[in-house]
Amino acid sequence: MARVASTSIGLPPSRLGPSDLPRRRCPAASLRLRSTRPLRLARLTCLAEPKSVEPPPSESPPADENTSGPDTTKECHKDTSIYEDAKIPEFPNKDINRRIALTSTVAAVGLFLSRRLDFGISLKDLSAAAIPYEEALTNGKPTVVEFYADWCEVCRELAPQIYQVEQQFRDQVNFVMLNVDNTKWEQELDEFGVEGIPHFAFLDKDGNEEGNVVGKLPKQYFLENVSALANGEPTVPHARVVGQYSSAEARKVHQVVDPRSHG
């Protein structure tokens, strides 16, 4: 009874033999060999998972370079943008070249027009735009008669001012140019008492003289007299004013006979 109770598998002891003992030792040996495998797998597992390893702290930028925080990054971008905005391009592009060319063209045209109005107007231009004397006496408008000569320096100097006033009142007032060198106007020279030139005679719409201005005077004198004629006033503010002028006697040296010309 004692032997039967000591057996672990419940077999009768008579069926167990010595040949069975080696067979029982073999599983134990195999277990010992297998026991080494988990250690090898553990080592391989550690090498197969490098992603889980955190980067060493030495790779992070140092704290004193002001690049670790988001606020510092924003400040760096802000400073860079300010620098880029303030930077001037070294070479102009096509748009800038076109703008420069357009500005230069406009400036050149403006300069040309200003010179034309202020310095480029000649006595010949005024004479070409003038109304014939005979027509001015019959069209029912007031008239300004200018006695001049091509050699008269004062006449040439005042030409731009006269032109500006003419452009302002040309639809209301006749502007006549009579060249004192033309013998055709000898009678008018005596009638208006021309002794110096330029001589400006201001006539009402009926051809009656209201006043005259002789020589170089401020532009305002001429402008106010013409304005009075255009408004139909009975008199002009400056009825008899004399400034620097050229003597009309010099016309005898330059006299020409041209009855066809109104100048």
C-alpha positions as CSV (number, residue, x, y, z in Angstrom):
1,M,0.0,0.0,0.0
2,A,2.9,2.4,0.7
3,R,4.4,2.0,-2.8
4,V,1.1,2.6,-4.6
5,A,0.6,5.8,-2.7
6,S,4.1,7.2,-3.6
7,T,3.6,7.0,-7.3
8,S,2.7,10.3,-9.0
9,I,1.0,8.9,-12.1
10,G,-1.0,6.2,-10.5
11,L,0.6,3.3,-12.4
12,P,1.6,0.0,-10.6
13,P,5.3,-0.1,-9.7
14,S,5.7,-3.3,-11.5
15,R,5.4,-1.7,-14.9
16,L,8.3,0.8,-14.3
17,G,11.7,-0.3,-15.4
18,P,15.2,1.0,-15.5
19,S,14.8,1.9,-19.1
20,D,12.3,4.5,-18.3
21,L,14.7,6.6,-16.2
22,P,16.8,8.0,-19.2
23,R,13.5,8.9,-20.9
24,R,12.5,11.0,-17.9
25,R,15.9,12.8,-18.0
26,C,15.7,13.9,-21.6
27,P,12.9,16.4,-21.1
28,A,14.9,18.0,-18.3
29,A,17.9,18.5,-20.6
30,S,15.7,20.0,-23.3
31,L,14.3,22.4,-20.8
32,R,17.7,23.5,-19.8
33,L,18.6,24.2,-23.5
34,R,15.4,26.1,-24.0
35,S,16.0,28.2,-20.9
36,T,18.7,30.1,-22.7
37,R,16.5,31.3,-25.5
38,P,14.6,34.0,-23.7
39,L,17.8,35.8,-22.8
40,R,18.9,35.9,-26.5
41,L,15.5,37.1,-27.6
42,A,15.6,39.9,-25.0
43,R,18.8,41.1,-26.4
44,L,17.5,41.1,-29.9
45,T,14.4,42.9,-28.9
46,C,16.3,45.8,-27.4
47,L,18.3,46.2,-30.7
48,A,15.2,46.0,-32.9
49,E,13.5,48.9,-31.2
50,P,15.8,52.0,-31.6
51,K,12.9,54.4,-32.1
52,S,11.9,54.2,-28.5
53,V,15.3,55.6,-27.5
54,E,15.1,59.3,-26.7
55,P,17.7,61.7,-28.3
56,P,20.4,62.7,-25.9
57,P,20.1,66.1,-24.3
58,S,23.3,67.3,-26.1
59,E,21.4,67.6,-29.4
60,S,19.1,70.3,-28.2
61,P,20.2,73.9,-28.8
62,P,21.8,75.7,-25.9
63,A,19.6,77.9,-23.8
64,D,21.7,81.0,-24.2
65,E,21.1,81.2,-28.0
66,N,17.4,82.3,-27.5
67,T,16.0,79.7,-29.8
68,S,14.4,77.2,-27.4
69,G,11.0,78.9,-26.9
70,P,8.2,79.9,-29.3
71,D,8.4,83.6,-28.3
72,T,12.1,83.7,-29.3
73,T,11.3,82.3,-32.7
74,K,8.6,84.9,-33.3
75,E,11.1,87.6,-32.4
76,C,13.6,86.2,-34.9
77,H,11.1,86.1,-37.7
78,K,10.0,89.7,-36.8
79,D,13.5,91.0,-37.0
80,T,14.1,89.2,-40.3
81,S,10.9,90.7,-41.8
82,I,11.8,94.2,-40.8
83,Y,15.2,93.8,-42.4
84,E,13.7,92.5,-45.6
85,D,11.2,95.4,-45.7
86,A,13.9,98.0,-45.2
87,K,16.3,96.4,-47.7
88,I,16.6,98.3,-51.0
89,P,17.0,96.3,-54.2
90,E,20.3,96.8,-55.8
91,F,19.0,96.8,-59.3
92,P,15.7,98.4,-60.4
93,N,13.2,96.1,-62.2
94,K,11.2,96.9,-65.3
95,D,8.3,98.6,-63.6
96,I,10.7,101.1,-61.9
97,N,12.4,101.8,-65.2
98,R,9.0,102.4,-66.9
99,R,8.0,104.8,-64.1
100,I,11.2,106.7,-64.3
101,A,10.8,107.0,-68.1
102,L,7.2,108.2,-67.8
103,T,8.1,110.7,-65.1
104,S,11.0,112.0,-67.2
105,T,8.7,112.4,-70.3
106,V,6.1,114.3,-68.3
107,A,8.7,116.6,-66.8
108,A,10.2,117.2,-70.3
109,V,6.8,118.1,-71.7
110,G,6.0,120.3,-68.8
111,L,9.3,122.1,-69.2
112,F,8.7,122.5,-72.9
113,L,5.3,124.0,-72.4
114,S,6.5,126.3,-69.6
115,R,9.3,127.6,-71.8
116,R,6.9,128.0,-74.6
117,L,4.6,130.1,-72.6
118,D,7.2,132.1,-70.7
119,F,10.2,132.3,-73.0
120,G,9.4,130.9,-76.4
121,I,6.7,133.3,-77.6
122,S,8.1,135.8,-80.1
123,L,6.7,138.9,-81.8
124,K,6.3,136.9,-84.9
125,D,4.0,134.5,-83.1
126,L,1.9,137.4,-81.8
127,S,1.7,139.0,-85.2
128,A,0.6,135.8,-86.9
129,A,-2.3,135.4,-84.3
130,A,-3.3,139.1,-84.5
131,I,-6.6,140.3,-86.0
132,P,-6.3,142.7,-89.0
133,Y,-6.8,146.3,-88.0
134,E,-9.6,146.9,-90.4
135,E,-11.5,143.9,-89.2
136,A,-11.1,144.9,-85.5
137,L,-12.7,148.3,-86.2
138,T,-15.8,146.7,-87.6
139,N,-16.6,143.5,-85.6
140,G,-18.1,145.4,-82.6
141,K,-15.5,144.3,-80.0
142,P,-13.1,146.4,-78.0
143,T,-9.6,146.4,-79.3
144,V,-6.0,146.6,-78.1
145,V,-3.6,147.9,-80.7
146,E,0.1,147.3,-80.1
147,F,2.7,149.3,-82.1
148,Y,6.0,147.3,-82.1
149,A,9.2,146.6,-84.1
150,D,11.2,143.4,-84.4
151,W,14.4,145.2,-83.3
152,C,12.7,146.5,-80.1
153,E,14.2,144.7,-77.1
154,V,11.4,145.8,-74.8
155,C,8.8,144.5,-77.2
156,R,10.5,141.1,-77.3
157,E,10.8,141.0,-73.6
158,L,7.1,141.7,-73.0
159,A,5.8,139.2,-75.7
160,P,5.2,136.3,-73.3
161,Q,3.2,138.4,-70.9
162,I,1.1,139.8,-73.7
163,Y,0.5,136.3,-75.0
164,Q,-0.8,135.1,-71.7
165,V,-3.3,138.0,-71.4
166,E,-4.4,137.4,-75.0
167,Q,-5.2,133.8,-74.3
168,Q,-7.4,134.8,-71.4
169,F,-9.5,137.5,-73.3
170,R,-9.1,136.5,-77.0
171,D,-12.9,135.8,-77.3
172,Q,-13.9,139.2,-75.9
173,V,-11.2,141.6,-77.1
174,N,-9.4,142.1,-80.5
175,F,-5.6,142.1,-80.4
176,V,-4.0,144.0,-83.2
177,M,-0.2,144.2,-84.0
178,L,1.1,147.1,-86.1
179,N,4.8,147.1,-87.1
180,V,6.1,150.7,-87.0
181,D,8.7,149.7,-89.7
182,N,5.9,149.3,-92.2
183,T,5.2,152.7,-93.9
184,K,1.5,151.6,-94.3
185,W,0.9,152.7,-90.7
186,E,2.3,156.2,-90.8
187,Q,-1.1,157.7,-90.4
188,E,-2.0,155.6,-87.4
189,L,1.4,156.5,-85.8
190,D,0.5,160.1,-86.0
191,E,-3.1,159.5,-84.9
192,F,-2.2,157.7,-81.7
193,G,0.9,159.8,-81.1
194,V,3.4,157.0,-81.0
195,E,6.8,158.1,-79.8
196,G,8.0,155.1,-78.0
197,I,7.4,151.4,-78.4
198,P,5.8,149.2,-77.4
199,H,2.8,151.4,-77.5
200,F,-0.6,149.9,-76.4
201,A,-3.7,151.8,-77.3
202,F,-7.0,150.6,-75.7
203,L,-10.1,151.2,-77.8
204,D,-13.8,150.6,-77.0
205,K,-16.1,148.7,-79.2
206,D,-16.8,151.9,-81.3
207,G,-13.0,152.4,-81.9
208,N,-12.6,155.4,-79.5
209,E,-9.3,155.4,-77.5
210,E,-9.8,155.2,-73.7
211,G,-6.1,155.2,-72.8
212,N,-2.6,154.0,-73.6
213,V,0.3,152.4,-72.0
214,V,3.9,152.8,-73.2
215,G,7.0,150.8,-72.5
216,K,7.9,148.2,-69.9
217,L,5.4,148.1,-67.0
218,P,4.2,145.4,-64.6
219,K,1.9,142.9,-66.2
220,Q,-0.9,143.9,-63.9
221,Y,-1.3,147.3,-65.7
222,F,-1.9,145.6,-69.1
223,L,-4.2,143.0,-67.6
224,E,-6.4,145.4,-65.7
225,N,-6.9,147.6,-68.8
226,V,-7.8,144.6,-71.0
227,S,-10.2,143.3,-68.3
228,A,-11.9,146.8,-68.2
229,L,-12.4,146.6,-72.0
230,A,-13.8,143.1,-71.8
231,N,-16.3,144.1,-69.1
232,G,-17.5,147.2,-71.1
233,E,-16.3,149.8,-68.6
234,P,-16.2,153.4,-69.9
235,T,-12.6,153.9,-68.9
236,V,-9.5,151.9,-68.2
237,P,-7.7,152.0,-64.8
238,H,-4.4,153.1,-66.4
239,A,-5.2,155.7,-69.0
240,R,-1.7,157.2,-69.4
241,V,1.3,155.3,-68.1
242,V,4.9,155.4,-69.5
243,G,7.7,153.0,-68.6
244,Q,11.0,152.0,-70.2
245,Y,10.6,152.0,-74.0
246,S,12.5,152.1,-77.3
247,S,12.3,155.3,-79.4
248,A,10.0,155.0,-82.4
249,E,12.4,157.3,-84.4
250,A,14.6,154.3,-85.0
251,R,11.9,153.0,-87.4
252,K,13.3,155.3,-90.2
253,V,16.4,153.0,-90.4
254,H,14.3,149.9,-90.7
255,Q,11.4,151.1,-92.8
256,V,9.8,148.8,-95.3
257,V,7.0,149.3,-97.7
258,D,4.5,146.4,-97.6
259,P,0.9,147.6,-98.0
260,R,-0.4,144.0,-98.1
261,S,0.7,143.3,-94.6
262,H,-1.3,144.2,-91.5
263,G,1.8,143.9,-89.3
